């Protein structure tokens, strides 16, 4: 009948028009820097955590800005900053490192922005984005600790540590909705560099004294490859994201 025909056409138009409103979510890349960055410092003229990605670590790679290579059309990013300097000496399980990263991830995923000046226009993440983590060096170690202790039953579930006590950190919320974690030079099983600083031979000591000036502080100690320090021994059997 005519009524049936009109109804069918109307429903078809509604379905077609509605389908046009279903848009693919933008990617949001949450950037977690590595060791040696005073990422807790943030002002309009001093943004070490952002600079670690834009220049300090990757400027020589193809002579370009790393974020230029990372971002595609419609992609967004968010910078996480934490104090990973030798002076601070915080290992990956501290509240000042893992705890700070988790809290910032929660805020970013809620659409609150990262507080950094983005030279790439309109690239602040929103709550409706698809979330991915891009981590470098110690940042990958941090993400293994966080994701591995975001699952109920894991040995340090939702827990970080200060110098004197355990504190509750919502790793589970931080990892909820994260589709995956990328690592670049990820120190998830430690680094030989840390081994050489803490337990190197006489030549390592000379090279360190002449060129690096590193000491075996707590953060460097926990970057060694010895199983006593690697994050995989302090997490559950399942990570919180694929």
N, C-alpha and C positions, 0 to 999 in steps of 0.2 A: 504494500500500500504506500501511498504518498507519505503518510506519517512515519511508517517504518523506514522508508528511504531517507527522509529528512533526519530522523534520529540516528540512523547509521552514518550518514554523512557528518552529522554534528559530532558524534563520538569519535569518528575518524579524525576530524579536524582537531578535536581536543587532544587526542593522543599524539598527533603529528606536531601540533604547536607546543605541547608539553615537552615532547622529546627534544625540541629545539632549545628548551630552557635548561636541559641537563648538560652542564659544562664539565669538562675534565678539570680536576683540581690542579692548581699550580704546585710545582715542587718547591719545598722549602728545605734548603741545605743548612743544617745547624753545624757550624764550624767550631771544632774543639782543637785548639792549638797544642803544641808539644812543650817540651822542657825548655827552661831558660827564658820564659816570657813573663814580664811583670803585668800579667793580664788583669789584675785587679785595679790597675790605674786606668782611668777613663775621663778624659776631658775633651773639649772641642779641638784642642791643639796637640793632644798626646793620647794616642789610642794604640798602645803596643799590641793588643790582641788582634786588632784588625790589620795592623802593619805586618804582623807575623805572616799573614796569608798573602798580603798584597805585595810585600817587598822583601822582608827580612829573610824568608825561607825560599821563596820561589821566583824571585825577580829574574834570576839568570836562566830560568827554564824557558827556552825559546825566546828569551828577551822580552817577556810579556808579563802582564798582570795575571796572576793565577785565577782570580775571579772572572776575568774576561774569558778565559778558557772554560771555566766551569759552567757559567750561566748560559742557558739557552733562552729562547723567547718565552717570556712568561715565568721564568724561574725566579725564585726569591732566595735570600740567604739571611742568616742570623749569626752573629758572632758571640761566642761564649768566651768570657775572660776569667782566668783564675791565676793565682800567683804560683808559677812553677819555677821560680828562680832558685839558684843555689843559695842565695842569701836567706830565703825563706826556709828552704830545706824540707818542704812538705811532701811526704810520699803519697802514693795514689789513693790510699784509704783514709786520708784526713778529711775532716769537714771543710777545710779551706780549699780542698781540691775537688774530690768527688761530690761532697755536699754542695759546694758552690755551683758546680756544673749542673747538677740535678735541679737545683732551684731555678737556675736561669733557663734550663730547658722547659720546665713547667710553665714559666712566665711567657716564654717565646711561643709555645704551643697554644697558649690562651689568647694570642694575638696582641700581646703588649709591646711588641717590638723589642729591639736589642739595645736601644739607646745610643747606637753608633751612627756617625754621619756616613750615609751610603752615597758614594759618587755615582753609582748605577741607579738611575731614577726608578722610583716605585718598586723597590725590591725588598721592602720590609715584609716579613712573613705574616700571614693571617691564620686565624684558628681553623679555617677550612682547607688549608694546604695539605699536601702529602709530605710527611716529614721523613727526612733522611739525615743521618749524621755523617759528616766528613771529619775524620780525626787524623792527627799527625803525631808521630813519635809517642811521647807520654800520653797524649790525648787518647790514643787507641788503648793504652793500658788502663786509663781511667774508664773508658767505655766498657771494657771487659769487666772491671770491678762493678760498675754500676748495673750493667745489664745482667750480670751473673748473680747479683744480690737483689734483683728486683722481683724474683720469683719466691713465693712463700715456701719455706723449708730450706732455702739456701743458708749457708753458715752465718752470713752477716746481713741477713734480710733487712733492708731499709735502715742500715746502720753505718755511720761514719764515726770518726774519732777526733777529739781534740787532744791537746797535750795531756789531759788528765782524765778524760771520761768519754763514754760512748754517747752519741747523740742520734736522734731519730731523723732520718732523711727519707723522703718519699721517692725512692728509686722507681717503684712500681708506676707511679704517676708520670715520672719523667720518661719512662720507656713506653708507656701506653701510646699506641698509635704510631710509633716509630717503625717504618717499614724495613729499614736495614741500616747497617753501619759500614761505611767505607773507611779503610785505613790507608794512609800513605806513609811508608816507612814506620809502620806501627810497632811499638816496643812491647807487644803483648807477651813476649817471652823474654824480655830484657834486651840489653844491648851489650855488645862486646866492649864498646867504649867505656861503659860504666865498670865492666870487669877490670879493664886496664887501669882505671883511676883508683879503684879500691884494692885490687889484688894483682896489679901488673908487675912486670919484672923491672930491672934497673933501667932498661932503655925506655920503657913506658913512663917511668918516673921522670926521666930527663926530658922527654918530649912534653909531658904534662907541665913540668915546671917552666919550660922554655916558651911554650906556645899556648897552652890551654889555661893554666892556673886553676884547675879544678881541685876540689877536695872531696873526700868521701863523706859528704854530709848525708843526712837521712834520705833525702830525695834521690840522690845518686845511688846510695846503697840499695834501695828498693827498685832500681832500674837494672840490676845485675841479672845475668842469665841463670844464676843458681836457683834451683827449684825452691829453695827456702824463701825466695823473694817474689817469684812470679805470680801474677794475678790468678792464673788458672788454678792454683792450689787454694785459693780463698774464695771460690765461687761455687754455686750449685752445679748440678749436672746439666742444667738447661739454661740457656740465655733467654732474656726477655724479648728478644726480637730475632728474626731469622738473619 
